[in-house]
């Protein structure tokens, strides 16, 4: 055997070993990215679980009950609007319940009309000094329903911390623009 052939065989063997190690490294990287994607995947409330706590099953049930309970005595027009807007309302309230900041614009801007844009959206957490930050707030009730127009309504949501006993009410106004329900106003 010639020396050049031996060098070629050694070079090929080293290359194959390097490819096998690279394949193992790439597989490990792929597994790590898969775990990262799982952690970043939106939870039922739309927020990646890695960043914030999410509503418990009991809190989600309480939220749905709070929306439907105070509507039973309202007229059919308002009930139909609220039923149509319900997925958007639940998304907004559940994100506000878990996002611990004075300004909820970072997590709610995707749901807003041009009226709010990316400006200030008051969050229920701001005034709560003692509510633990590792839990979401519960929705105690929704009330004060008002039909503003044929395509807009307003209501009040009362957020509550089971741990500290603090509560904060936020008024929300929703509008139907081009067939989509959007958050049009929010205030204390």
Secondary structure, DSSP 8 states (H G I E B T S, - for coil): --HHHHHHHHHHHHHHHHHHHHHHHHHHHHHHHHHHHHHHSB-TTSSBTTTS----HHHHHHHHHHHHHTTTTS-HHHHHHHHHHHHHHHHHHHHHHH--SSB-HHHHGGGB-TTTTTS--B-TTTT-SSS-TTS--EEEEEEEEEEEETTEEEEEEEEE-TTT--EEEEEEEEEEETTEEEEEEEE-
